[in-house]
Amino acid sequence: MIDRIHLETEIIYEKTFPEKSLDEIEFSVIEQGIPVEDESQKHMTFDEIMNEIFKGVEYVFLPERVKTAEAFVKTAIEISETYELDVKIEKHHSYISVNYYFNSTGCMGFLRKVIMFADDIAFFANTKGYDIVMSIDHYTHAVIRNGKRIKP
């Protein structure tokens, strides 16, 4: 017989936030005095958008992160092989990303070993035929925008 205490749960903390419609967001922006772009203005080209995004951005190599980057990649591969998780590891200009692809499941505590290297983590749903894609980033370069370090 199963003891009833094993089936009971207690909520320690829970909070949900209401989703705002696009109209509510625009009204909030107007209330704050932030100018709203006139839709009749010329649309930017892809190159203009990219130039705007990367304007004032510098990358500074972090030599102390070479060994942690190597350990990050090694750990990511070991986890993939041990637990048969599909993985893609990519080197970007300022960071290395590990993308694990899997379907909904529990008992994923083994991922702690690679998450400890994370500077950033993102989750994507219903991608490439998988329920979940978890992207873990480890920075090899500091990202500085307009003189302020923003990553890592």
N, C-alpha and C positions, 0 to 999 in steps of 0.2 A: 504494500500500500504506500502511495506517495504521500509524504507529509505535506499538508496544505501550505506550509510556509514557503516551500520551494516554488510555488506557483504565484505567489503574491509579489507585486511590485509597488514601489513607492516613488512617486515623482519628486525629485529633489528640486528641479527648476525647469520651467517651461515658459516660453514666451513666443508668441507669433506676432508678426508685424503686418499690418494691412498693406496690400499691394495698391500702389497708386496708378491711376490711369494716366495716359499721356497728357490729357487736358489738365489734370491736377498738377502734374509736374511742371508744365508750361506756366500755369497760373502761379505756382510757387516761385518760379524763376522770375516772373514779372514782379511779384510782390517784393522780392529781394533787390529789385533794381538792376538785375542783370539783363543787358540788352539781348533781345531775341533776334536772331538773324532774319533778314528779309528773304523769303523764299524766292523772290524774283531776282536775287543777286546771281551772278555768274557762278556756276558750279565749278569746284576745283578739279583739276585732273589728278590722276593717281600720283604722278610725280610731285605735284604741288602739295598734296596731302602728306606724302612721305617726307618731303623737305620740311614741312611744318612740324611734323612729329619729331624729327631728329634735329631740329634747329637747337643749337646750344647744348648738344649732348656730347660728352667726352667719355672715353673708356680708359680706365687705368688698370693695367695688369696687376694682379695680386699674387706675387710669387709664393706667398705662404699657403696658397690654396691649391698648389699643384698636387701635393700628396693627398689632400682630401678629395680632390677631383678624381684622382686615380682610384682611391678607395671607394668612392661613390659608384663609379662605373663597375668596378669589380664586384661590389656587393649587389648591385642591380642585376648583373648577369647571373651571379650565384643564386639569387632568389628566383629569377626566371627559370633557370634550369632545375632547381630543386623542386619548385612547386608547379612547374609546367605552365607558367604564365606567359602569354604572348607579350613581347616587349619590343620597343623601338627606342634606341638611344641616339640622340643627335647632338652634335656640337654646333652651337650658335656662336655669334661673334663674342658675346660676353658671358655665356653660360652653357652648361650641358643640361639637356633635358632627358629624363627617362619617362617614357610613356608605357604604362601597363594597361593592357586591354583584358577585361574580364566581364563575366556576367554576374548578376546579383548573387551575393554569397555572404556568408559570415565567416568567422574564425580567420580573420586576415591579420592577426597580431604580428605575424612574421614580417610584415612590411615595416615594422618599427625600425628594423636594422638599416633600411635605406632611407626612411623618412628622417632619421636623425641628421642626415646630410642636407636636408631641404632648406633652401632659402625662400622658396615659394612652392605652393602646391595648388593645382587646379583640377577640377573634376568636370568631365563632359559626359553627357548621357546620350545613349542611342547613336553611337558613332562607329562607323565601319562594321556594323553588324554586332557590336557588343553593347551590353547594357551600360557599362561604365568604362571610361578611360580616365586613369589617374595620371596626371602629368606632374613630375617632381623636378624642380629646377635647382641647380647648384651653380652659383656664380663663380667665374674665374677672373672676372674683371669688375671693378667698381664702375657703376654707371652714375655719371655726374651730369646733372642738367642745370644750366645757368648757375654753375658754381656750387650747387647743393648735391651732396651724395644721396641718391635715391635708392640704389640697390648695391650690394646687399647691406 
